[in-house]
């Protein structure tokens, strides 16, 4: 489950900060998405996936470029994104 699109991470942060959501329903949607994308088993190593995202220099560079191109995205830094992923997935 890898996503290389900085916009998606920005969207996750904005949605988590501005919208109420049902965590159980989020978990179901995450599982259904994984199945739809061909991952038949549950996402087990969530902490490992987040650590991989956190340490991914290429993704961090893509995020910086995205923020330069779209100034509205500069209000959310990379660490904020990691915090949101931890809140959502762990």
N, C-alpha and C positions, 0 to 999 in steps of 0.2 A: 504494500500500500504506500506508494510514493507519489507525491504530488510536487511538481516543479514549478507551479504557477503562483507567483507572488500575490496575484490578485485574490486567489482563493483564500490565502492566509489572512489577508486584509479583511475579506468578507467575513471570515469566521470571527475575527476580533470584534468587528462592528456589530455583528448579530448577537454575539455573546454579551456585549456591553449594553446594547440598546433594547433587546427583546427578552421577554419572559419566555421560557421554554420548559417543557416537561422532559426531565433527564431520561426517564424511562423511554419515552417516545424517541428521543435523540438516539439512545442505544439501539432501538429497533431499526431506525433509519440507517444508522451506521452499518449494522449487520446486513440489512437488505442491500445496501450499496455495495458492500464487499461481495455478496453473492452475485449481484448483477455484473460486477466486474470480473467474475471468474474465480474469486477466492471463496472456496466452499467452507473452509473452517473459520471459526471466529478469530478475530484479531487478538492474539494472545499476548504478544510482547509489546504492549502499548508503551511501557516505559522505555524500552529499547528503541522503539520507533521515534519517540519524542527526542531521545538523546541523539539519535542520528540526524534528525532535523535540526536540532540545536547546534550541532557541530558541523553542519554542512556549509562549508565556505562558499561553494558555488551558489547555493540558495541564498545565502546572506548577501552575496554580491548582486544577485538578480533582484533581491528585495530593495537594495540601495538604488539600483537603476530604475526600478518601478517608482520609487518615491521621488526620484528626480523628474521623471516623466509626468507623474501625477502628484502634485504637491499635497493634495488632500490626504494622501496616504502617509505623509511624514508625521502625522500626529500619533502614529502607532509604531513603536520601535520593535526590533526583532525580539527583544526580551519580553515585551508585552505579549507577543504572539506565542512564545513558549509558555508563558504563564497561563494564557487562555487554553492552550492545548492540554496542559496539565490539569486544569480545572475541569475541562470537558471529559477527558479520557481516563483519568486516574481516580 
